[in-house]
Amino acid sequence: MVKNNHSNRGEIRWGPPSPFAGHMSVALAEARAAYRRGEVPVGAAIADPKGQLIAATGNRVREYRDPTAHAEILAIRAACKRVSSERLPGYHLYVTLEPCAMCATAISLAQIARLHYAASDPKSGAIESGPRIFENRQIHHKPEIYVGTGEKEARGLLQDFFARLRKDS
Ligand SMILES: [Zn+2]
């Protein structure tokens, strides 16, 4: 299914994406693990051009005391290390939440071929929301973008997490 009824969404595609859409379930498992660690529950996974998973991580901002330790950044670092390259052309990144501006830029720098994200993030997202990084002329590499696989679970986890935070504070 390809739905593209918002002109400002550029090349974003909605619905079941690539042959490897099942990898989103790995990203969701990482988001659940992040939740259990007390981190904002976002998970990411990277598959090579053949669909083989080579990295899966969750958000570790609190654990690492590192504001850049978003799931996507950690997954890109792990994948680059694994394949001994600073770029990942032809690779697929799966993440449970719309990437922020930092992660979107990193995805471009890594030359990721396909970005899949589960839930949109109007607050901090930078793909269809806010700065819309991939519509910027200074961004030289734009991945294909697929949105919506696993959305319900990804959003549920986040809502749960923030509801619990509010209750505890
Ligand atoms: Zn980010």
Residues whose N, C-alpha, C, O or C-beta is under 5 A from the ligand:
A	BS01	ZN	H70 P99 C100 C103
